[in-house]
Amino acid sequence: MNDSRRRCLRAPAALAAGVLSVRVSTSAAQGTDPGWRTWDELLRRHVAWNAAGTASTVDYRGFGAERAALGRVLDEFSSVTRAAYDGLSRDARLAFLINAYNAFTIELILTRYPDLKSIKDLGSFVQSPWKKKF
């Protein structure tokens, strides 16, 4: 996608780790959680890596066009029970938390996109955007 069609914000810090984590953990989770597969597909379509593989760019417009799919992912992540979470390996729990954080952060950004330049614009003088409840 060319730069004129892509409006980018600074990506959440953990997003790069989230992309990698999903690919590591997807094979184990796909059989029981279709949200992982959908999330992985969304990431593949809407996150681009630089040539060195050291930084990523998020296509929020693309995520916005597929907001229904993102909503299904959020529903899947939200439906994970404590027992199911506790049954995951340490690495799978970490991947789950990173991916849930990133998916919900993208949803939060989309609540004001394209009318913001940074995720910090979602906060205020007295409240950090990372402390918002939604």
N, C-alpha and C positions, 0 to 999 in steps of 0.2 A: 504494500500500500504506500502510495507516495505521501510525502510530508504534508501536502496541502489538504489531504483527506483525513489525516490523523491528528487529532487534538490530544496532546499528551500532558499529563501531570506527572509530578514526581511520584513514582510508584512506591507503595508501601515497602519498607525496608526488607521485610521477610518474603516478598513476592518471589524473588529469584530462588530462594530456598524452597518455597512452596511448589514451584514448577518442578524442581528436581525431586522433591519428596513425593509428589503425586506419581511420577513415573516410576519411582522405586517401589511404592506401596500399592499401586493400582492392581497388579496381578493378584495379590492376595485379597484385596477388597472387592474386586469386580463381581465376584460370584454372589456376594450378599448385599452389595450397596451400589445400585446403578448411579447414584449421585457422583461417585468417584469417576466413572467413565465420562459422564457429561461434563464434569469440572475439567477433566484432563482435555477433552475436546475443545472446550471454551478457551482454556489456556493456550492450546496449540494454535487456535485461530487468532487470538487477540493479544498475545504477548510475543514480542519480537526481541531477539537477542542481538547485541552488536557482534561484529565479526570475531572479536576476541572471546566472546562468551562471558564477559565480565559485568555486563549491565543489560537491563531489559527495559523495554518501552511498552506501556500498556495502551491499547487502543480502546479507550472508554466509549467512543462512538460505536464501535463494534459490539462491545458488551451491552450497550444500551439497546441496540437493535435486537439483541437476543436476551432481553431482560426476563422473559418468561422462562427460558432455560435456566438462567441464573437463579430465578426464584425457586425452581424445582430443586436445584442444588442446595440452596439454603434450607429448604424444607427437609431434604434428606439429611443434611448435617444436623439440623435441629432435632430430628427424630431419633438420633442415636441415644440409646438408653445408657445409664451409668454402668449397668452390668455389661453391656456390649463394649463400652469404652474400656472398662477395667479388664476385659478379656483380650484386648489388643496388646501386642508387644510394645515395649518402650518406644521403639522407632516408629511403629504404626500410630501410637498415641501422639507423638510429636508431629508426625506428618499430618494427622487429622487436625490438630490444633492450629498448625501453621496455615493449612488450607482453609479451615473455617474462618480464621482471622482474616485472611486475604479476601475470601469470597464476601464476607460481610463488610469489609472495608470498601470493596468495589461497589457494593450496593449503596453504602453510605455516600460515596462520591457521586454516584449516579442520581442521588436525590437532588443535587444542585448542578450537575453537569449540564451544559458546558459553561455555566456562569461562575466558574471559579478557576483560579490559576494554581492553587495549591490546596492540599488537604487541610492545611492550617486555616484556610478561609471558612471551613465548616465550624470552627470554634469561635470563641469570643475572647474578650480581654480577661474574663474571669473563668472561662471554661475551655479546657483543651478538647480538641475534637476526639482525642483518644479516651475521653472520659464520658462521652455522650452515651446515653442509653437509648437503644432503638431496637 
